[in-house]
Amino acid sequence: MGDWLRLLRTCTIPTLLAATALAHEDDPKLWALRPPHQAKPVFTTVPAGMPMASSGTPRAMSANGISLLSNLPLSTFGATSGNDCWGYTSPSGREIAMFGHSNGTGFVDVSDPRNPVVLLNAAGPNSLWRDVKVFSHYAYVVSEGGSGIQIFDLSNVDNGVVTLVNTVTTGGGTATHNVAIDEASGFLYRCGGGSNVGLRIYDLNANPTNPPFVGQWLNLYCHDVQVVTYTSGPYAGKQIAFACTGTGNGSGATRLSILDVTNKSSITTIKEVFWPGGAYSHQCWVSEDLQYCYLDDELDEPNVPSTTYIINVSNLAAAFLAGSYTNGNTAITHNNYVKGDFLYAANYRSGVRIFDITNRTAPQEVAFYDTFPADDAASFNGLWSVYPYFPSGVLIGSDLESGLFMWWVGAAPLDIQLVQGAPSLLNPGGQSLDVTVVENTPGAYVPGSAKLVYDAGAGAVSVPLASLGASSFRADFPALACGTNVSWYLEAESTSGLTWTYPEGGASAPLSSIVALGTSVVATNAMETAAGWVSGDTGDNATSGQWLRADPVGTAAQPEDDHSASGTACWVTGNATPGASIGTADVDGGTTTLLTANYNLTGLSDPVVSYWRWYSNNQNGVIDDTFVVQVRNGGAWVTVETVGPTGIEATGGWYYHEFHVANFVAPNATVQLRFRASDLGSGSIVEAAIDDFQIRDVDCSAPVAYCTSGTSGAGCAATMSASGFASASSTSGFVLTATNVEGQRAGLLFYGLSGASSAPWGTGTSSFLCVKAPTQRTPAHNSGGSAGACDGTLSVDWNAFTHGGPVLGTPFQGGTTVWSQAWYRDPASSATTSLSNGLRFVVGP
């Protein structure tokens, strides 16, 4: 995949600085900021009728014990960077993710985490820093960009409605770095927002939509805080703040301050804890038993590996540093949260890391998902925060460059598997696959929810799996047009309301099979070399955005990565420098053409051309352009497809297309394609790309009769035919038949795998042996009909016979060629038997 890790141009930094409020002096995050990762949203299931490619393609990321459910990139929110996240669960159980970003806050329904829905993308002051927390059914949002506290009403989220109800600006300056809420006591704490600004406190009990400012603590700068109301022990009834503090902007004499904030007008310091090499006390969270506090120092990692400090707070007045732990990684630790015996850490470039803290002072890493695949350097990119508290078990994470992630941690409650693996070929007559759906959690499977979802080019189609009893099922593909590329996956629902898929990526990483009896690759081009392709054709007049082969630089209209699983290059319409505006290198002022090489397709059975394309023309007010693909065989150009001006495939994203060459031009020695992107009429933002081009030949041939039938003593010439499709996997459905056989004669059908023959059957007979040895007989039976007439028939279901026990050729593989013939008694013949003609067929998958 393409290297998307490109630095902002030096000339863009002052502009960005001027437009973005700083959290504290010399904050390094802004200097490390990179352009957003340009991608389509990633969904792992797809609604019926939608193209499977509309589900997006996830990047290859290393992970252990965590599975991706979906990902909404920054472009979903019109943002240039992401920051914090939090969650809310409605009384009915709907789960809402709140995602802070450069321009505001996104409210996303993740009740179906494979298909998240944005309910509201609320504007806020432009800033790299934003934070959100929840009290009752209200969300409270703050930012370093100012505007005080935005308050959103979540009471109607079941109907998809989130409403901004107020903005509170009391309490001094309107900038805030973080917000914390003690839900037990009902008080909100604004953290930071200026040098030596500590805590500013509001009473949510008095009026949650217009809370009064009731106190402040300005002894030190406070970067973040967790406030807990104790319910037992010597501090029962007390509200205790675990505050990450320091002088100036927080980096001076950085520490953990443990404060008694019960009396808002008289806050007292219970204890302060320091650690060796302290650089910046960033964020902390206490264990649920209130015995230990886990604190991340944001600026110590260049000198130590990823390190979290463990502070014993069992006796608040005598709290002390109990130790630290590391997973040996080099990334910066940022935010961590405790749920039960697990700690969930967002560690920038190493992504989310989950630790088992059963032994509170010796955490062990048990799972991770790395959102920044390039490296784990100590730099401020990647995962900002996580929220692990949804009742469903879904974990969300917010990423600086890659947006909002939805994950599942641990084993899924349902395990869906194919019994014999995924076939590369599907039989044109239909095919059945054995499937198991195993409950990892007893009782988890929702009966009737197991489905096959496939896309044969007309959008997703859902087919229920046939239950075979217990955990066994059967997936049935219908008859499909030979040569078609089919994307597909399996799914089933658990009683938790979540859908599980095989493969894990579902619609975003589906299985792919070709409908054919056999196939061969004629040509392929992953665009890592030119391979005879050229940019430019007669009549081209675009003034910019001409086709070139490159590692694409992503914008909101152009891909950040090529499509290939390996390699970096694709053909793309122009390529600006990183950080340039969206219209810098798009197609302008006319048409630009990409020409393929000439391909010799002479003698092929049914050549099929396929490619992955990207086309975007929706990043402007006027949408009036199209992307045209054409083919020729030395003569006039014939249009294969026109993409746009509207539709989902004209909004960016990699989409697959294929066509049978013979449907447009006769395959010959000079078959060529061209791809044309244009900006005509009103000026528009137009980008296109092409990758992973292939020509394959598919074998969809019907059984072919050959050789000569013998004539029996009654003048009968037996003739072979077949119905259905020969299959290596199906146990029925392909019937070989010999008709015009003498009636009331014993006979059988036989086959071989070594080729055709034409050897005389015997002296004085007109029959020929049409099958080379060795041969395999099928069971003998009577031809029926009337004696002396040519109305007899011999037949066998070849699929059933070859699956009934070890016989010649078993187990068969798709693509095997078989030669077959019929034999029957003919007393009047000199050989006393006669033979039919031969029938050659190819075994499908």
Secondary structure, 3 states (H helix, E strand, C coil): CCCCCCCCCHHHHHHHHHHCECCCCCCCHHHHCCCCCCCCCEECCCCCCCCHHHHCCCCCCCEECEEEEEEECHHHHCCCCEEEEEEEECCCCCEEEEEEECCEEEEEECCCCCCCEEEEEEECCCECCEEEEEECCEEEEEECCCCCEEEEECCCHHHCCCEEEEEECCCCCCCCCEEEEECCCCEEEEECCCCCCCEEEEECCCCCCCCCEEEEECCCEEEEEEEEECCCCCCCCCEEEEEEEEECCCCEEEEEEEEECCCCCCCEEEEEECCCCCCCEEEEEECCCCCEEEEEECCCCCCCCCEEEEEECCCHHHCEEEEEEECCCCCCCCEEEEECCEEEEECECCCEEEEECCCCCCCEEEEEECCCCCCCCCCCCCEEEEECCCCCCEEEEEECCCEEEEEEECCCCEEEEECCCCCCEECCCCEEEEEEEEECCCCCECCCCCEEEEECCCCEEEEECEEEECCEEEEEECCCCCCCEEEEEEEEEECCCCEEEECCCHHHCCEEEEECCEEEEEEEECCCCCCCCEECCCCCCCCECCEEEECCCCCCCCCCCCCCCCCCCEEEECCCCCCCCCCCCCCECCEEEEECCCECCCCCCCEEEEEEEEEECCCCCCCCCCEEEEEECCCCCEEEEEECCCCHHHEEEEEEEEEEHHHCCCCCCCEEEEEEEECCCCCCCCEEEEEEEEEEEEECCCCEEECCCCECCCCCECEEEEEECCECCCCCCEEEEEEEECECCEEEEEEECCCEEEEECCCCCCCEEEECCCEEECCCEECCCCECCCCEEEEEEHHHHHCCCCCCCCCCCCCCEEEEEEEEECCCCCCCEEEEEEEEEECEC
